[in-house]
Amino acid sequence: MASDTTVPVVIIGSGQAGLSVAYYLRRFELVPGRDFVIFDRGPDAGGAWQHRWEALRLGTAHRVNDLPGMKELGVSFDTADRSLPAREVVTDYYRRYEEHFDLKVVRPVTVRSVFNRRADLVVATTSPDYGDRETVARLIVNATGTWGAPFVPYYPGAQTFAGRHVHTAGYPSADEFAGQRVIVVGGGTSAIGFLLELEGAAAELTWAARRPIDWIHTEQLDLEGASAAVAMQDEAARTGRALPSIVSGTGVPVSRRISAGIERGILVARPMFTAIEPGGVRWDDGSFTPADAIIWASGFRPELRHLAPLKLREKAGGVSVGAGASWTDPRIFLAGYGPQASTIGASRAGRIIARQVMAQL
Ligand SMILES: Cc1cc2nc3c(=O)[nH]c(=O)nc-3n(C[C@H](O)[C@H](O)[C@H](O)COP(=O)(O)OP(=O)(O)OC[C@H]3O[C@@H](n4cnc5c(N)ncnc54)[C@H](O)[C@@H]3O)c2cc1C
């Protein structure tokens, strides 16, 4: 293993949250590559957006907020091309942002674990280009998002299913389900996007959701504007509980496209099935729907596995975080966690966390 490098701050992740923290640290005159380093395991800029499915466009349901300082580049997500895949636009803008502010993101580098060695905080990384290394840091800003921790709820018989289970994180495109009988699970905008896209391709389409859909009559949801949802997230984060679903606090905005889908009968959800069988799903009333694929748009969990040695997790299932700082270990910050888990929350996290980092250096 390569010998230790020491750096004051390690940022893990270069999505909206990690870039925003980096921007503010730089504004506080820290030098990228010397005073802080950013590791990211992705092959390119773009955070989780680079991995999203081809059909996803910017602003189909939620507003995507700009990164701090993005005006300097002369671009804004508000005026971005909505005919292009979101993954292309975001990757392009983030890449230009990294270059403009010379943030020196080191990729592809996967952080395998963060642990204590005597008084040191050690970040163990692995990379096809750089091999296995350890970096000693005074402070860690974890900005790893959720994309790497897809959540699929347990249903009896799931392993017996002869068809295909596909999670949002692995959703390719509607073409792959051409002529198939597809069940889409989930009550959020991803499930709705899949249903609308699959309508023209799948032979049969069924929508199942855990709770009735709470339609709200607005074109686009500003996630931060949904203050009840943010407050729920904040409360859970501060008390160390597992984070609730965002959708349970926001409802689903009814755009014109969605409204037309409801009228056509495509966007009508059934309460969840009770079991999965080799050929399909069984409902509460005993009826059966044959299926070739089940698409799980059932959400994500914060990706924190690599922090396990620090024992931040509370008995209540989450980590205790207030204003982006761990309440268990003051050297650890969690950017984009809980109430910051939207593009505007992640952007704001930058300023809040960078100030606290500076106070500790
Ligand atoms: C399908 C979907 C659509 C969404 N649409 C919107 C929207 O329209 N508007 C909105 O405001 N929000 C939206 N969100 C939420 C939004 O994506 C996030 O709030 C925001 O983009 C997340 O930024 P982030 O920096 O926290 O995480 P990410 O963008 O996930 O970035 C995390 C980064 O950390 C890296 N990483 C993870 N683990 C490691 C590791 N161990 N080692 C090294 N690197 C690591 C990853 O490679 C990644 O680059 C959406 C979420 C989903 C799932």
The ligand as an SDF file (V2000), in Angstrom:
LIG
                    3D

 53 58  0  0  0  0  0  0  0  0999 V2000
  -33.9420    9.6910   -9.9200 C   0  0  0  0  0  0  0  0  0  0  0  0
  -33.6420   10.9340   -9.1330 C   0  0  0  0  0  0  0  0  0  0  0  0
  -34.0140   12.1750   -9.6320 C   0  0  0  0  0  0  0  0  0  0  0  0
  -33.7550   13.3370   -8.8940 C   0  0  0  0  0  0  0  0  0  0  0  0
  -34.1790   14.5330   -9.3980 N   0  0  0  0  0  0  0  0  0  0  0  0
  -33.9400   15.6590   -8.6760 C   0  0  0  0  0  0  0  0  0  0  0  0
  -34.3570   16.9230   -9.1560 C   0  0  0  0  0  0  0  0  0  0  0  0
  -34.9510   17.0130  -10.2490 O   0  0  0  0  0  0  0  0  0  0  0  0
  -34.0980   18.0250   -8.3990 N   0  0  0  0  0  0  0  0  0  0  0  0
  -33.4450   17.9500   -7.1890 C   0  0  0  0  0  0  0  0  0  0  0  0
  -33.2310   18.9770   -6.5240 O   0  0  0  0  0  0  0  0  0  0  0  0
  -33.0390   16.7590   -6.7210 N   0  0  0  0  0  0  0  0  0  0  0  0
  -33.2650   15.6230   -7.4230 C   0  0  0  0  0  0  0  0  0  0  0  0
  -32.8640   14.4190   -6.9200 N   0  0  0  0  0  0  0  0  0  0  0  0
  -32.1380   14.4060   -5.6810 C   0  0  0  0  0  0  0  0  0  0  0  0
  -30.7430   14.8580   -6.1300 C   0  0  0  0  0  0  0  0  0  0  0  0
  -30.1840   13.9170   -7.0180 O   0  0  0  0  0  0  0  0  0  0  0  0
  -29.8210   15.0820   -5.0660 C   0  0  0  0  0  0  0  0  0  0  0  0
  -30.3110   15.8070   -3.9920 O   0  0  0  0  0  0  0  0  0  0  0  0
  -28.4990   15.7080   -5.4850 C   0  0  0  0  0  0  0  0  0  0  0  0
  -28.2180   15.7370   -6.8630 O   0  0  0  0  0  0  0  0  0  0  0  0
  -27.5750   14.7540   -4.8390 C   0  0  0  0  0  0  0  0  0  0  0  0
  -26.3120   15.3260   -4.8000 O   0  0  0  0  0  0  0  0  0  0  0  0
  -25.2230   14.6500   -3.8800 P   0  0  0  0  0  0  0  0  0  0  0  0
  -23.9820   15.4150   -4.1340 O   0  0  0  0  0  0  0  0  0  0  0  0
  -25.6870   14.5710   -2.4740 O   0  0  0  0  0  0  0  0  0  0  0  0
  -25.1060   13.1410   -4.3630 O   0  0  0  0  0  0  0  0  0  0  0  0
  -24.6320   12.4780   -5.7500 P   0  0  0  0  0  0  0  0  0  0  0  0
  -24.9720   13.2620   -6.9390 O   0  0  0  0  0  0  0  0  0  0  0  0
  -25.1240   11.0700   -5.6610 O   0  0  0  0  0  0  0  0  0  0  0  0
  -23.0450   12.4670   -5.6350 O   0  0  0  0  0  0  0  0  0  0  0  0
  -22.4000   11.5830   -4.7780 C   0  0  0  0  0  0  0  0  0  0  0  0
  -21.0300   11.3220   -5.3570 C   0  0  0  0  0  0  0  0  0  0  0  0
  -20.3080   10.5450   -4.4000 O   0  0  0  0  0  0  0  0  0  0  0  0
  -19.5620    9.5590   -5.0910 C   0  0  0  0  0  0  0  0  0  0  0  0
  -19.3510    8.4500   -4.1560 N   0  0  0  0  0  0  0  0  0  0  0  0
  -20.2850    7.7180   -3.5010 C   0  0  0  0  0  0  0  0  0  0  0  0
  -19.7010    6.8190   -2.6900 N   0  0  0  0  0  0  0  0  0  0  0  0
  -18.3630    6.9770   -2.8540 C   0  0  0  0  0  0  0  0  0  0  0  0
  -17.2210    6.3410   -2.2940 C   0  0  0  0  0  0  0  0  0  0  0  0
  -17.3310    5.3650   -1.3700 N   0  0  0  0  0  0  0  0  0  0  0  0
  -15.9910    6.7310   -2.6960 N   0  0  0  0  0  0  0  0  0  0  0  0
  -15.8520    7.7320   -3.6130 C   0  0  0  0  0  0  0  0  0  0  0  0
  -16.8970    8.3760   -4.1730 N   0  0  0  0  0  0  0  0  0  0  0  0
  -18.1300    8.0120   -3.7840 C   0  0  0  0  0  0  0  0  0  0  0  0
  -20.4110    9.1770   -6.2850 C   0  0  0  0  0  0  0  0  0  0  0  0
  -19.5950    8.6730   -7.3330 O   0  0  0  0  0  0  0  0  0  0  0  0
  -21.0700   10.5130   -6.6430 C   0  0  0  0  0  0  0  0  0  0  0  0
  -20.3450   11.1980   -7.6380 O   0  0  0  0  0  0  0  0  0  0  0  0
  -33.1090   13.2530   -7.6370 C   0  0  0  0  0  0  0  0  0  0  0  0
  -32.7130   11.9980   -7.1450 C   0  0  0  0  0  0  0  0  0  0  0  0
  -32.9840   10.8530   -7.8720 C   0  0  0  0  0  0  0  0  0  0  0  0
  -32.5790    9.5020   -7.3090 C   0  0  0  0  0  0  0  0  0  0  0  0
  1  2  1  0
  2  3  1  0
  2 52  2  0
  3  4  2  0
  4  5  1  0
  4 50  1  0
  5  6  2  0
  6  7  1  0
  6 13  1  0
  7  8  2  0
  7  9  1  0
  9 10  1  0
 10 11  2  0
 10 12  1  0
 12 13  2  0
 13 14  1  0
 14 15  1  0
 14 50  1  0
 15 16  1  0
 16 17  1  0
 16 18  1  0
 18 19  1  0
 18 20  1  0
 20 21  1  0
 20 22  1  0
 22 23  1  0
 23 24  1  0
 24 25  2  0
 24 26  1  0
 24 27  1  0
 27 28  1  0
 28 29  2  0
 28 30  1  0
 28 31  1  0
 31 32  1  0
 32 33  1  0
 33 34  1  0
 33 48  1  0
 34 35  1  0
 35 36  1  0
 35 46  1  0
 36 37  1  0
 36 45  1  0
 37 38  2  0
 38 39  1  0
 39 40  1  0
 39 45  2  0
 40 41  1  0
 40 42  2  0
 42 43  1  0
 43 44  2  0
 44 45  1  0
 46 47  1  0
 46 48  1  0
 48 49  1  0
 50 51  2  0
 51 52  1  0
 52 53  1  0
M  END
$$$$
